[in-house]
Every structure is written in C-alpha cells, then in structure tokens.
C-alpha cells in the first residue's frame, strides 16, 4: 500500500509514527442524536453539558468533547465507532460526537430516526483529513504537489462543494 486515504484526522501524536499529506478536507466535529429525545432540542454547546455523550476511544472527537464541550458527565468511550453507534441506537448515550462526514453516514445508514443536531465551530489550528504514508515515504511530496494544484485550480473546492459541503445542512452550534 502506498498510502491510506480514509478520513484520518491529523494529530501531532499520530504524526510521530506516520507522515501525513497536506489537508485534503478541513472538517468540523458534529453531534448525532435520536429525533424526539430531550437532547434533540438543544441549540447550543452549553445546552449539551448535562447530557451523556459517547465517542470512540482515541479519536479527535473525544478530544473535542473534553476540550471544548466540557460536559458535566464524563463521555462514554467505546473501542469502536460501531459500538458507539449501537449505544446511541440503544439510547445508552444521548448524543454521539463524530466528524461531520461520519455524522452523515451515521444518520443516513446506521441509526434510524436520527439527525445531525449540529456541527461545532472550527477550532484554532483546524482539524483536517490527510492521507497517511509510512514515515519517510517520498510519494508524500508528489501527493502534496497534486493537492496544491487541485487547490489552486479550484478542483478540490468543487469536489468538496459537490460531495461534502453543500449537502451539509448541519447548523453550527455555538
């Protein structure tokens, strides 16, 4: 395998063991809830604090909950995203925090009667997806050059607008 392009968020700790390309998609975190539940009426980050939020262990979503939402209850942590999704289905948690692209999948395919309550504001430094390479892989330079050209000629933005951004419809919770 030359590289992995699989919605992997850059984190400094991850970059110690692998190399990342430049960003191919800047992302926000989002929260998925079941329609008709108490949390489904929340309209701000402050209103999320009393609820039990769930998340996959070791993800940027966990970091977002702890660093930015700061709920009154410790987040429920699951070994896999599938387990966290199941907890939402079973109403063992009130809300599931994932990156926005994953939230679209969760609501469209995994959890019937769910919705994206909202996405969270971008944070300083921004979270982004990058392609992952083995440390020192020279292909990374070529991929970054290609990304730079796609960004400069507008093609990267067109792809994001067509397939990711325009379908969002997820309000920003503040």
N, CA, C and O atoms as a DFTB+ gen file, in Angstrom:
696 C
 N C O
     1  1       0.844      -1.175       0.000
     2  2       0.000       0.000       0.000
     3  2       0.891       1.241       0.000
     4  3       1.832       1.344       0.787
     5  1       0.579       2.183      -0.899
     6  2       1.355       3.417      -0.978
     7  2       0.919       4.440       0.060
     8  3       1.753       5.094       0.686
     9  1      -0.403       4.575       0.241
    10  2      -0.918       5.487       1.257
    11  2      -2.369       5.137       1.551
    12  3      -3.012       4.393       0.811
    13  1      -2.869       5.696       2.657
    14  2      -4.249       5.458       3.076
    15  2      -5.001       6.779       3.029
    16  3      -4.573       7.768       3.625
    17  1      -6.118       6.792       2.319
    18  2      -6.998       7.963       2.291
    19  2      -8.337       7.473       2.818
    20  3      -9.153       6.921       2.078
    21  1      -8.546       7.687       4.116
    22  2      -9.662       7.026       4.785
    23  2     -10.179       7.869       5.944
    24  3     -10.347       7.354       7.050
    25  1     -10.433       9.142       5.714
    26  2     -10.934      10.042       6.750
    27  2     -10.097       9.970       8.023
    28  3     -10.630       9.779       9.116
    29  1      -8.802      10.122       7.877
    30  2      -7.911      10.084       9.033
    31  2      -7.497      11.510       9.373
    32  3      -6.892      12.209       8.561
    33  1      -7.834      11.924      10.583
    34  2      -7.517      13.275      11.036
    35  2      -6.064      13.363      11.472
    36  3      -5.528      12.467      12.125
    37  1      -5.450      14.465      11.093
    38  2      -4.094      14.742      11.539
    39  2      -4.111      15.031      13.031
    40  3      -4.945      15.795      13.516
    41  1      -3.192      14.418      13.748
    42  2      -2.935      14.722      15.155
    43  2      -1.427      14.663      15.330
    44  3      -0.789      13.769      14.774
    45  1      -0.839      15.578      16.077
    46  2       0.608      15.542      16.274
    47  2       1.121      14.192      16.777
    48  3       2.185      13.737      16.358
    49  1       0.366      13.550      17.675
    50  2       0.796      12.246      18.199
    51  2       0.844      11.208      17.077
    52  3       1.747      10.372      17.044
    53  1      -0.108      11.258      16.173
    54  2      -0.121      10.323      15.042
    55  2       1.044      10.601      14.101
    56  3       1.644       9.677      13.552
    57  1       1.360      11.881      13.919
    58  2       2.429      12.271      13.005
    59  2       3.816      11.859      13.503
    60  3       4.798      11.972      12.769
    61  1       3.897      11.389      14.727
    62  2       5.180      10.890      15.233
    63  2       5.520       9.525      14.640
    64  3       6.689       9.146      14.569
    65  1       4.491       8.789      14.216
    66  2       4.741       7.426      13.723
    67  2       4.432       7.239      12.237
    68  3       4.837       6.243      11.638
    69  1       3.710       8.201      11.640
    70  2       3.411       8.168      10.210
    71  2       3.552       9.582       9.661
    72  3       3.594      10.552      10.419
    73  1       3.624       9.691       8.337
    74  2       3.621      11.001       7.696
    75  2       2.237      11.274       7.126
    76  3       1.564      10.364       6.642
    77  1       1.822      12.524       7.187
    78  2       0.534      12.954       6.644
    79  2       0.769      13.871       5.449
    80  3       1.734      14.633       5.409
    81  1      -0.130      13.779       4.486
    82  2      -0.134      14.756       3.404
    83  2      -0.697      16.063       3.955
    84  3      -1.157      16.138       5.095
    85  1      -0.645      17.080       3.114
    86  2      -1.361      18.303       3.437
    87  2      -2.851      17.966       3.498
    88  3      -3.263      16.882       3.085
    89  1      -3.635      18.873       3.999
    90  2      -5.069      18.641       4.130
    91  2      -5.730      18.461       2.763
    92  3      -5.464      19.210       1.823
    93  1      -6.589      17.457       2.678
    94  2      -7.444      17.357       1.501
    95  2      -8.881      17.709       1.860
    96  3      -9.724      17.851       0.974
    97  1      -9.169      17.852       3.160
    98  2     -10.509      18.256       3.583
    99  2     -10.443      18.751       5.017
   100  3     -10.053      18.014       5.923
   101  1     -10.828      20.010       5.217
   102  2     -10.904      20.574       6.560
   103  2     -12.266      20.209       7.132
   104  3     -13.288      20.366       6.463
   105  1     -12.281      19.722       8.371
   106  2     -13.525      19.192       8.927
   107  2     -13.889      19.813      10.264
   108  3     -13.054      20.390      10.959
   109  1     -15.142      19.677      10.593
   110  2     -15.653      20.033      11.908
   111  2     -16.185      18.774      12.573
   112  3     -16.522      17.796      11.907
   113  1     -16.252      18.815      13.863
   114  2     -16.910      17.762      14.622
   115  2     -18.412      18.039      14.603
   116  3     -18.838      19.172      14.382
   117  1     -19.204      17.004      14.836
   118  2     -20.664      17.149      14.838
   119  2     -21.246      16.225      15.892
   120  3     -20.562      15.348      16.420
   121  1     -22.520      16.436      16.188
   122  2     -23.198      15.578      17.152
   123  2     -24.459      15.001      16.508
   124  3     -25.251      15.714      15.893
   125  1     -24.617      13.692      16.669
   126  2     -25.785      12.965      16.172
   127  2     -26.652      12.592      17.363
   128  3     -26.152      12.127      18.387
   129  1     -27.953      12.800      17.220
   130  2     -28.912      12.475      18.276
   131  2     -30.100      11.742      17.658
   132  3     -30.289      11.753      16.441
   133  1     -30.883      11.117      18.502
   134  2     -32.117      10.480      18.053
   135  2     -33.220      11.530      18.108
   136  3     -33.365      12.234      19.108
   137  1     -33.989      11.633      17.040
   138  2     -35.079      12.602      16.984
   139  2     -36.081      12.333      18.115
   140  3     -36.337      11.185      18.475
   141  1     -36.635      13.408      18.659
   142  2     -37.661      13.280      19.692
   143  2     -37.134      13.125      21.107
   144  3     -37.924      13.098      22.051
   145  1     -35.813      13.023      21.284
   146  2     -35.242      12.929      22.631
   147  2     -35.015      14.341      23.177
   148  3     -35.034      15.314      22.424
   149  1     -34.800      14.443      24.487
   150  2     -34.596      15.760      25.104
   151  2     -33.438      16.520      24.461
   152  3     -33.555      17.713      24.182
   153  1     -32.323      15.833      24.228
   154  2     -31.141      16.486      23.676
   155  2     -31.404      17.028      22.273
   156  3     -30.740      17.969      21.838
   157  1     -32.364      16.442      21.567
   158  2     -32.654      16.861      20.192
   159  2     -33.144      18.302      20.113
   160  3     -33.184      18.885      19.029
   161  1     -33.515      18.877      21.249
   162  2     -33.941      20.268      21.281
   163  2     -32.834      21.244      21.634
   164  3     -33.050      22.456      21.631
   165  1     -31.652      20.730      21.939
   166  2     -30.538      21.604      22.313
   167  2     -30.113      22.454      21.110
   168  3     -30.081      21.982      19.974
   169  1     -29.791      23.719      21.393
   170  2     -29.403      24.610      20.313
   171  2     -28.053      25.267      20.505
   172  3     -27.654      26.126      19.718
   173  1     -27.345      24.863      21.559
   174  2     -26.028      25.457      21.817
   175  2     -25.134      24.432      22.512
   176  3     -25.602      23.408      23.009
   177  1     -23.867      24.728      22.535
   178  2     -22.912      23.855      23.221
   179  2     -23.234      23.806      24.714
   180  3     -23.176      22.740      25.327
   181  1     -23.571      24.948      25.297
   182  2     -23.896      24.999      26.729
   183  2     -25.061      24.068      27.060
   184  3     -25.079      23.459      28.130
   185  1     -26.024      23.952      26.163
   186  2     -27.190      23.098      26.406
   187  2     -26.855      21.612      26.323
   188  3     -27.675      20.780      26.710
   189  1     -25.672      21.264      25.830
   190  2     -25.255      19.858      25.736
   191  2     -24.595      19.363      27.019
   192  3     -24.489      18.154      27.227
   193  1     -24.158      20.258      27.866
   194  2     -23.353      19.897      29.042
   195  2     -23.978      18.846      29.965
   196  3     -23.244      17.995      30.468
   197  1     -25.299      18.858      30.217
   198  2     -25.849      17.862      31.148
   199  2     -26.044      16.469      30.545
   200  3     -26.362      15.529      31.273
   201  1     -25.865      16.323      29.272
   202  2     -26.165      15.047      28.615
   203  2     -24.945      14.134      28.556
   204  3     -23.800      14.581      28.623
   205  1     -25.231      12.839      28.429
   206  2     -24.147      11.867      28.287
   207  2     -23.811      11.711      26.810
   208  3     -24.636      11.287      26.001
   209  1     -22.584      12.065      26.490
   210  2     -22.111      11.991      25.119
   211  2     -21.229      10.768      24.949
   212  3     -20.508      10.385      25.870
   213  1     -21.283      10.165      23.795
   214  2     -20.477       8.990      23.511
   215  2     -19.521       9.260      22.375
   216  3     -19.729      10.154      21.555
   217  1     -18.464       8.462      22.345
   218  2     -17.397       8.688      21.380
   219  2     -16.509       7.453      21.280
   220  3     -16.440       6.648      22.209
   221  1     -15.839       7.315      20.157
   222  2     -14.850       6.248      20.007
   223  2     -13.547       6.668      20.680
   224  3     -13.113       7.815      20.568
   225  1     -12.945       5.735      21.365
   226  2     -11.675       5.947      22.054
   227  2     -10.580       6.391      21.084
   228  3     -10.487       5.885      19.966
   229  1      -9.758       7.336      21.521
   230  2      -8.575       7.732      20.764
   231  2      -8.845       8.601      19.555
   232  3      -7.977       8.748      18.695
   233  1     -10.028       9.178      19.474
   234  2     -10.369       9.981      18.304
   235  2     -10.266      11.472      18.605
   236  3     -10.210      11.885      19.763
   237  1     -10.242      12.263      17.549
   238  2     -10.275      13.712      17.710
   239  2     -11.630      14.137      18.260
   240  3     -11.745      15.205      18.862
   241  1     -12.651      13.321      18.062
   242  2     -13.975      13.614      18.619
   243  2     -13.924      13.600      20.145
   244  3     -14.522      14.456      20.797
   245  1     -13.210      12.631      20.711
   246  2     -13.047      12.575      22.166
   247  2     -12.366      13.854      22.651
   248  3     -12.806      14.479      23.616
   249  1     -11.291      14.229      21.969
   250  2     -10.570      15.444      22.339
   251  2     -11.498      16.654      22.295
   252  3     -11.437      17.518      23.170
   253  1     -12.354      16.717      21.280
   254  2     -13.268      17.854      21.154
   255  2     -14.240      17.911      22.329
   256  3     -14.484      18.982      22.885
   257  1     -14.786      16.781      22.700
   258  2     -15.724      16.756      23.832
   259  2     -15.044      17.287      25.093
   260  3     -15.562      18.185      25.756
   261  1     -13.889      16.728      25.412
   262  2     -13.190      17.068      26.652
   263  2     -12.694      18.517      26.650
   264  3     -12.813      19.219      27.654
   265  1     -12.138      18.960      25.519
   266  2     -11.520      20.288      25.466
   267  2     -12.496      21.424      25.198
   268  3     -12.240      22.558      25.603
   269  1     -13.610      21.145      24.525
   270  2     -14.483      22.237      24.082
   271  2     -15.914      22.168      24.623
   272  3     -16.462      23.192      25.029
   273  1     -16.522      20.993      24.635
   274  2     -17.886      20.891      25.155
   275  2     -17.868      20.879      26.675
   276  3     -18.692      21.530      27.316
   277  1     -16.927      20.138      27.249
   278  2     -16.749      20.043      28.699
   279  2     -18.051      19.670      29.416
   280  3     -18.543      20.422      30.257
   281  1     -18.602      18.497      29.071
   282  2     -19.877      18.099      29.688
   283  2     -19.730      17.826      31.179
   284  3     -18.628      17.599      31.678
   285  1     -20.861      17.853      31.883
   286  2     -20.839      17.592      33.324
   287  2     -20.601      16.117      33.615
   288  3     -20.157      15.765      34.707
   289  1     -20.893      15.247      32.642
   290  2     -20.646      13.809      32.793
   291  2     -19.475      13.422      31.903
   292  3     -19.336      13.918      30.785
   293  1     -18.646      12.539      32.408
   294  2     -17.521      12.049      31.610
   295  2     -18.074      11.338      30.364
   296  3     -19.033      10.575      30.475
   297  1     -17.491      11.572      29.196
   298  2     -18.007      10.921      27.995
   299  2     -17.912       9.396      28.092
   300  3     -16.964       8.852      28.659
   301  1     -18.910       8.725      27.529
   302  2     -18.870       7.268      27.422
   303  2     -17.946       6.945      26.247
   304  3     -18.122       7.464      25.144
   305  1     -16.971       6.093      26.493
   306  2     -15.948       5.796      25.492
   307  2     -16.085       4.349      25.035
   308  3     -16.252       3.436      25.844
   309  1     -16.010       4.161      23.714
   310  2     -16.181       2.832      23.116
   311  2     -14.965       2.494      22.268
   312  3     -14.340       3.371      21.670
   313  1     -14.640       1.201      22.226
   314  2     -13.472       0.744      21.478
   315  2     -13.590       0.991      19.972
   316  3     -12.589       1.239      19.300
   317  1     -14.804       0.922      19.453
   318  2     -15.028       1.126      18.024
   319  2     -16.168       2.118      17.816
   320  3     -16.985       2.339      18.710
   321  1     -16.211       2.706      16.638
   322  2     -17.315       3.601      16.332
   323  2     -18.626       2.822      16.237
   324  3     -19.683       3.333      16.609
   325  1     -18.558       1.585      15.737
   326  2     -19.763       0.752      15.666
   327  2     -20.381       0.550      17.047
   328  3     -21.603       0.566      17.190
   329  1     -19.546       0.362      18.054
   330  2     -20.053       0.187      19.417
   331  2     -20.690       1.484      19.924
   332  3     -21.710       1.448      20.612
   333  1     -20.095       2.613      19.588
   334  2     -20.655       3.903      19.995
   335  2     -21.993       4.145      19.288
   336  3     -22.938       4.652      19.893
   337  1     -22.064       3.782      18.012
   338  2     -23.309       3.913      17.252
   339  2     -24.398       3.038      17.880
   340  3     -25.543       3.468      18.018
   341  1     -24.038       1.823      18.255
   342  2     -25.002       0.918      18.884
   343  2     -25.509       1.495      20.206
   344  3     -26.688       1.360      20.535
   345  1     -24.631       2.129      20.951
   346  2     -25.035       2.753      22.215
   347  2     -26.057       3.866      21.969
   348  3     -26.991       4.034      22.754
   349  1     -25.884       4.626      20.884
   350  2     -26.864       5.655      20.550
   351  2     -28.193       5.012      20.158
   352  3     -29.259       5.466      20.572
   353  1     -28.119       3.957      19.360
   354  2     -29.343       3.242      18.960
   355  2     -30.095       2.717      20.185
   356  3     -31.323       2.776      20.249
   357  1     -29.345       2.209      21.141
   358  2     -29.929       1.634      22.360
   359  2     -30.295       2.692      23.396
   360  3     -30.826       2.369      24.459
   361  1     -30.010       3.953      23.083
   362  2     -30.258       5.096      23.971
   363  2     -29.489       4.977      25.284
   364  3     -29.949       5.430      26.332
   365  1     -28.297       4.354      25.208
   366  2     -27.397       4.302      26.362
   367  2     -26.635       5.621      26.492
   368  3     -26.134       5.956      27.565
   369  1     -26.557       6.350      25.406
   370  2     -25.971       7.687      25.399
   371  2     -26.997       8.615      24.755
   372  3     -27.891       8.176      24.031
   373  1     -26.847       9.909      25.036
   374  2     -27.779      10.892      24.483
   375  2     -27.332      11.396      23.112
   376  3     -28.158      11.673      22.243
   377  1     -26.035      11.510      22.930
   378  2     -25.508      12.035      21.674
   379  2     -24.181      11.393      21.336
   380  3     -23.414      11.013      22.221
   381  1     -23.921      11.277      20.050
   382  2     -22.675      10.695      19.549
   383  2     -21.893      11.788      18.836
   384  3     -22.406      12.408      17.905
   385  1     -20.666      12.029      19.258
   386  2     -19.819      13.035      18.625
   387  2     -18.858      12.332      17.676
   388  3     -18.105      11.437      18.060
   389  1     -18.915      12.774      16.418
   390  2     -18.076      12.236      15.337
   391  2     -17.738      13.390      14.400
   392  3     -18.297      14.479      14.530
   393  1     -16.825      13.158      13.454
   394  2     -16.581      14.194      12.468
   395  2     -17.798      14.290      11.545
   396  3     -18.560      13.332      11.417
   397  1     -17.976      15.434      10.911
   398  2     -19.174      15.691      10.136
   399  2     -19.417      14.662       9.027
   400  3     -20.551      14.206       8.876
   401  1     -18.396      14.277       8.243
   402  2     -18.669      13.256       7.221
   403  2     -19.189      11.941       7.815
   404  3     -20.070      11.305       7.237
   405  1     -18.653      11.542       8.948
   406  2     -19.135      10.320       9.608
   407  2     -20.568      10.517      10.095
   408  3     -21.372       9.586      10.050
   409  1     -20.892      11.725      10.560
   410  2     -22.252      12.011      11.022
   411  2     -23.267      11.807       9.902
   412  3     -24.367      11.309      10.142
   413  1     -22.903      12.188       8.687
   414  2     -23.808      11.970       7.555
   415  2     -24.072      10.481       7.356
   416  3     -25.205      10.072       7.101
   417  1     -23.029       9.680       7.474
   418  2     -23.186       8.237       7.300
   419  2     -24.030       7.639       8.432
   420  3     -24.916       6.820       8.190
   421  1     -23.748       8.054       9.650
   422  2     -24.491       7.535      10.804
   423  2     -25.982       7.812      10.629
   424  3     -26.808       6.926      10.850
   425  1     -26.329       9.033      10.234
   426  2     -27.751       9.381      10.118
   427  2     -28.405       8.766       8.893
   428  3     -29.593       8.446       8.926
   429  1     -27.659       8.597       7.822
   430  2     -28.239       8.061       6.584
   431  2     -28.365       6.541       6.598
   432  3     -29.275       5.980       5.987
   433  1     -27.436       5.872       7.305
   434  2     -27.354       4.416       7.186
   435  2     -27.472       3.670       8.515
   436  3     -28.128       2.630       8.575
   437  1     -26.862       4.172       9.563
   438  2     -26.688       3.368      10.768
   439  2     -27.764       3.528      11.839
   440  3     -28.138       2.547      12.482
   441  1     -28.262       4.735      12.042
   442  2     -29.207       4.957      13.144
   443  2     -30.518       5.519      12.590
   444  3     -30.596       6.701      12.257
   445  1     -31.540       4.677      12.493
   446  2     -32.845       5.161      12.030
   447  2     -33.373       6.249      12.966
   448  3     -33.131       6.215      14.173
   449  1     -34.095       7.212      12.395
   450  2     -34.721       8.270      13.171
   451  2     -33.699       9.144      13.911
   452  3     -33.980       9.666      14.989
   453  1     -32.525       9.291      13.321
   454  2     -31.509      10.152      13.934
   455  2     -31.323      11.392      13.067
   456  3     -31.776      11.458      11.925
   457  1     -30.648      12.362      13.648
   458  2     -30.355      13.581      12.903
   459  2     -29.044      14.169      13.396
   460  3     -28.590      13.898      14.507
   461  1     -28.451      14.984      12.531
   462  2     -27.287      15.750      12.948
   463  2     -27.840      16.982      13.659
   464  3     -28.426      17.865      13.032
   465  1     -27.647      17.027      14.963
   466  2     -28.124      18.164      15.740
   467  2     -27.399      19.428      15.302
   468  3     -27.989      20.506      15.220
   469  1     -26.116      19.278      15.025
   470  2     -25.321      20.408      14.557
   471  2     -23.861      20.035      14.468
   472  3     -23.430      18.974      14.922
   473  1     -23.123      20.934      13.874
   474  2     -21.674      20.798      13.836
   475  2     -21.091      21.863      14.745
   476  3     -21.739      22.866      15.044
   477  1     -19.869      21.637      15.178
   478  2     -19.231      22.554      16.104
   479  2     -18.305      23.497      15.355
   480  3     -17.781      23.146      14.297
   481  1     -18.100      24.695      15.897
   482  2     -17.221      25.656      15.233
   483  2     -15.809      25.088      15.088
   484  3     -15.359      24.273      15.894
   485  1     -15.141      25.534      14.059
   486  2     -13.738      25.153      13.872
   487  2     -12.929      25.676      15.039
   488  3     -13.251      26.713      15.619
   489  1     -11.880      24.956      15.377
   490  2     -11.003      25.389      16.463
   491  2      -9.682      25.862      15.876
   492  3      -9.339      25.525      14.743
   493  1      -8.947      26.638      16.649
   494  2      -7.664      27.171      16.198
   495  2      -6.770      26.041      15.701
   496  3      -6.650      25.004      16.353
   497  1      -6.161      26.239      14.576
   498  2      -5.285      25.218      14.011
   499  2      -6.049      24.286      13.088
   500  3      -5.459      23.657      12.210
   501  1      -7.351      24.195      13.279
   502  2      -8.220      23.430      12.399
   503  2      -7.920      21.956      12.327
   504  3      -6.764      21.536      12.287
   505  1      -8.974      21.187      12.310
   506  2      -8.829      19.749      12.116
   507  2      -8.955      19.468      10.632
   508  3      -9.736      20.111       9.930
   509  1      -8.187      18.513      10.166
   510  2      -8.256      18.181       8.750
   511  2      -7.900      16.729       8.508
   512  3      -7.208      16.087       9.299
   513  1      -8.401      16.233       7.380
   514  2      -8.043      14.892       6.932
   515  2      -6.791      14.992       6.068
   516  3      -6.639      15.908       5.260
   517  1      -5.915      14.038       6.261
   518  2      -4.728      13.928       5.424
   519  2      -4.526      12.482       5.032
   520  3      -4.959      11.563       5.728
   521  1      -3.867      12.296       3.914
   522  2      -3.513      10.940       3.512
   523  2      -2.337      10.495       4.369
   524  3      -1.481      11.305       4.724
   525  1      -2.295       9.224       4.698
   526  2      -1.286       8.704       5.616
   527  2      -0.269       7.854       4.850
   528  3      -0.630       7.009       4.031
   529  1       1.003       8.102       5.137
   530  2       2.117       7.408       4.496
   531  2       3.027       6.808       5.564
   532  3       3.060       7.285       6.698
   533  1       3.748       5.784       5.205
   534  2       4.817       5.294       6.077
   535  2       5.825       6.426       6.242
   536  3       6.036       7.210       5.317
   537  1       6.442       6.515       7.405
   538  2       7.437       7.559       7.666
   539  2       8.477       7.569       6.556
   540  3       9.028       6.531       6.188
   541  1       8.735       8.765       6.028
   542  2       9.780       8.927       5.027
   543  2       9.390       8.574       3.599
   544  3      10.238       8.652       2.710
   545  1       8.159       8.193       3.345
   546  2       7.725       7.819       2.001
   547  2       7.824       9.036       1.079
   548  3       7.213      10.070       1.344
   549  1       8.591       8.911       0.004
   550  2       8.817      10.027      -0.913
   551  2       7.576      10.368      -1.744
   552  3       7.508      11.447      -2.333
   553  1       6.615       9.478      -1.797
   554  2       5.385       9.738      -2.542
   555  2       4.598      10.895      -1.916
   556  3       3.810      11.551      -2.598
   557  1       4.806      11.139      -0.655
   558  2       4.096      12.220       0.050
   559  2       4.311      13.564      -0.655
   560  3       3.372      14.346      -0.802
   561  1       5.534      13.824      -1.085
   562  2       5.839      15.087      -1.769
   563  2       5.017      15.216      -3.052
   564  3       4.469      16.281      -3.334
   565  1       4.933      14.150      -3.817
   566  2       4.155      14.158      -5.068
   567  2       2.670      14.388      -4.798
   568  3       2.013      15.140      -5.518
   569  1       2.152      13.746      -3.770
   570  2       0.741      13.907      -3.414
   571  2       0.477      15.344      -2.978
   572  3      -0.542      15.928      -3.347
   573  1       1.389      15.917      -2.196
   574  2       1.202      17.300      -1.765
   575  2       1.229      18.263      -2.951
   576  3       0.487      19.246      -2.969
   577  1       2.086      17.982      -3.947
   578  2       2.118      18.808      -5.156
   579  2       0.790      18.705      -5.904
   580  3       0.261      19.712      -6.374
   581  1       0.256      17.503      -6.015
   582  2      -1.029      17.303      -6.693
   583  2      -2.148      18.025      -5.935
   584  3      -2.990      18.680      -6.549
   585  1      -2.159      17.906      -4.597
   586  2      -3.162      18.609      -3.796
   587  2      -3.050      20.121      -3.978
   588  3      -4.062      20.817      -4.066
   589  1      -1.834      20.618      -4.035
   590  2      -1.612      22.049      -4.221
   591  2      -2.195      22.517      -5.553
   592  3      -2.827      23.571      -5.621
   593  1      -1.983      21.732      -6.612
   594  2      -2.531      22.084      -7.931
   595  2      -4.056      22.019      -7.930
   596  3      -4.720      22.893      -8.487
   597  1      -4.612      20.973      -7.297
   598  2      -6.073      20.852      -7.215
   599  2      -6.688      21.998      -6.420
   600  3      -7.780      22.470      -6.735
   601  1      -5.976      22.440      -5.390
   602  2      -6.458      23.557      -4.571
   603  2      -6.377      24.858      -5.385
   604  3      -7.319      25.650      -5.388
   605  1      -5.249      25.071      -6.074
   606  2      -5.024      26.304      -6.833
   607  2      -6.000      26.460      -8.000
   608  3      -6.466      27.566      -8.272
   609  1      -6.311      25.365      -8.687
   610  2      -7.198      25.484      -9.852
   611  2      -8.681      25.379      -9.480
   612  3      -9.547      25.442     -10.353
   613  1      -8.972      25.219      -8.185
   614  2     -10.358      25.197      -7.727
   615  2     -11.029      23.834      -7.761
   616  3     -12.162      23.695      -7.300
   617  1     -10.350      22.825      -8.300
   618  2     -10.971      21.498      -8.407
   619  2     -11.237      20.855      -7.048
   620  3     -12.256      20.189      -6.867
   621  1     -10.333      21.048      -6.102
   622  2     -10.534      20.461      -4.776
   623  2     -11.786      21.059      -4.123
   624  3     -12.587      20.334      -3.531
   625  1     -11.950      22.376      -4.231
   626  2     -13.125      23.027      -3.663
   627  2     -14.400      22.578      -4.378
   628  3     -15.434      22.381      -3.739
   629  1     -14.330      22.418      -5.688
   630  2     -15.505      21.950      -6.440
   631  2     -15.932      20.560      -5.982
   632  3     -17.124      20.293      -5.829
   633  1     -14.969      19.683      -5.765
   634  2     -15.287      18.332      -5.284
   635  2     -15.911      18.386      -3.894
   636  3     -16.889      17.692      -3.620
   637  1     -15.343      19.211      -3.020
   638  2     -15.886      19.342      -1.669
   639  2     -17.299      19.924      -1.708
   640  3     -18.186      19.453      -0.996
   641  1     -17.508      20.944      -2.538
   642  2     -18.833      21.557      -2.639
   643  2     -19.866      20.561      -3.156
   644  3     -20.988      20.498      -2.653
   645  1     -19.480      19.790      -4.158
   646  2     -20.417      18.846      -4.763
   647  2     -20.751      17.690      -3.840
   648  3     -21.918      17.318      -3.713
   649  1     -19.748      17.116      -3.193
   650  2     -19.950      15.867      -2.468
   651  2     -20.004      16.007      -0.957
   652  3     -20.507      15.106      -0.286
   653  1     -19.510      17.093      -0.400
   654  2     -19.423      17.179       1.052
   655  2     -20.073      18.421       1.641
   656  3     -20.956      18.299       2.490
   657  1     -19.670      19.596       1.225
   658  2     -20.098      20.819       1.893
   659  2     -21.551      21.184       1.642
   660  3     -22.274      21.483       2.593
   661  1     -21.992      21.170       0.428
   662  2     -23.324      21.654       0.078
   663  2     -24.428      20.789       0.659
   664  3     -25.538      21.270       0.885
   665  1     -24.139      19.531       0.902
   666  2     -25.161      18.649       1.456
   667  2     -25.242      18.747       2.968
   668  3     -26.065      18.085       3.600
   669  1     -24.383      19.579       3.545
   670  2     -24.271      19.622       4.994
   671  2     -25.610      19.880       5.684
   672  3     -26.173      18.979       6.306
   673  1     -26.112      21.091       5.576
   674  2     -27.363      21.391       6.246
   675  2     -27.313      21.206       7.749
   676  3     -28.360      21.103       8.387
   677  1     -26.141      21.161       8.323
   678  2     -25.983      20.991       9.764
   679  2     -25.610      22.343      10.372
   680  3     -24.530      22.865      10.098
   681  1     -26.496      22.914      11.195
   682  2     -26.198      24.237      11.764
   683  2     -24.966      24.179      12.671
   684  3     -24.644      23.137      13.242
   685  1     -24.298      25.308      12.786
   686  2     -23.140      25.401      13.678
   687  2     -23.645      25.729      15.074
   688  3     -24.313      26.745      15.269
   689  1     -23.333      24.879      16.045
   690  2     -23.710      25.107      17.439
   691  2     -22.648      25.974      18.104
   692  3     -21.450      25.723      17.967
   693  1     -23.092      26.982      18.813
   694  2     -22.138      27.870      19.492
   695  2     -22.435      27.907      20.971
   696  3     -21.746      28.597      21.722
